[in-house]
Amino acid sequence: MRIDIITVLPELLQGFLQESIIGRAQKRGLADIHLHNLRDWAVRRDRRIDDYPYGGSAGMVMQCEPIDRCITSLKAERRYDEVIFTSPDGQQFSQPMANQLSLAENIIILCGHYKGIDHRIREHLITREISIGDYVLTGGELAAAVIADAVVRVIPGAIGDEQSALSDSFQDDLLAPPVYTRPADYKGWRVPDILLSGHEARIREWELQQAMERTARLRPDLIKK
Ligand code: SAH
């Protein structure tokens, strides 16, 4: 899949996108992520893309024209499944949403800044608005990174053991069971015996029971779902 991220701070995302799983997924051709500096689409000579809000309130607002020009030029190249705007008043991001977006061919993620973007862009060009939580960030870049990471991670082949993505927390409304690795005894802190028993079926049963117990205790709201 292809992800186009529109931002005034491409440098902020550059390093992140080259590292680890998301970097490897791109090298393997599973994901193709492009950063676009919104200032390249500025219409003013000083490359500014914001202006004072109508109505006289405080803060600055990102203007329509640079955003429209950038999105229009991308749309001229290919068909986009979604044009996403990161926004605290958007739909709360979730694992099902990440799974669903991972099936898309092409998506755009627009990062806001300052007070946000001119509302007409949201009305006319944005197809989906996503929040990563009930708090306000200074810009949409971290939200775009969160979305891209979660989406790319579930593309088959992105993480080594495919089974692993499916057994993560939230994939089945259950939190993940605890995990352990060698040594079996560290300073007297022992790995549960069952995991060393070699009884495949009983181990799976133990993991499920742990997942259910942890979910009931830590996230009772998921059980209700
Ligand atoms: N005035 C806006 C907040 C602007 S914050 C409001 O009250 O809703 C500046 C930008 O940061 C936003 O346009 C958005 O793109 C991004 N942002 C901030 N918090 C976010 C969150 N929780 N989820 C996703 N994007 C967020």
Boltz pocket constraint, residues with backbone or C-beta under 6 A from the ligand:
constraints:
  - pocket:
      binder: B
      contacts: [[A, 85], [A, 86], [A, 87], [A, 88], [A, 89], [A, 110], [A, 111], [A, 112], [A, 113], [A, 114], [A, 115], [A, 116], [A, 117], [A, 130], [A, 131], [A, 132], [A, 133], [A, 134], [A, 135], [A, 136], [A, 137], [A, 138], [A, 139], [A, 140], [A, 141], [A, 143]]
      max_distance: 6.0
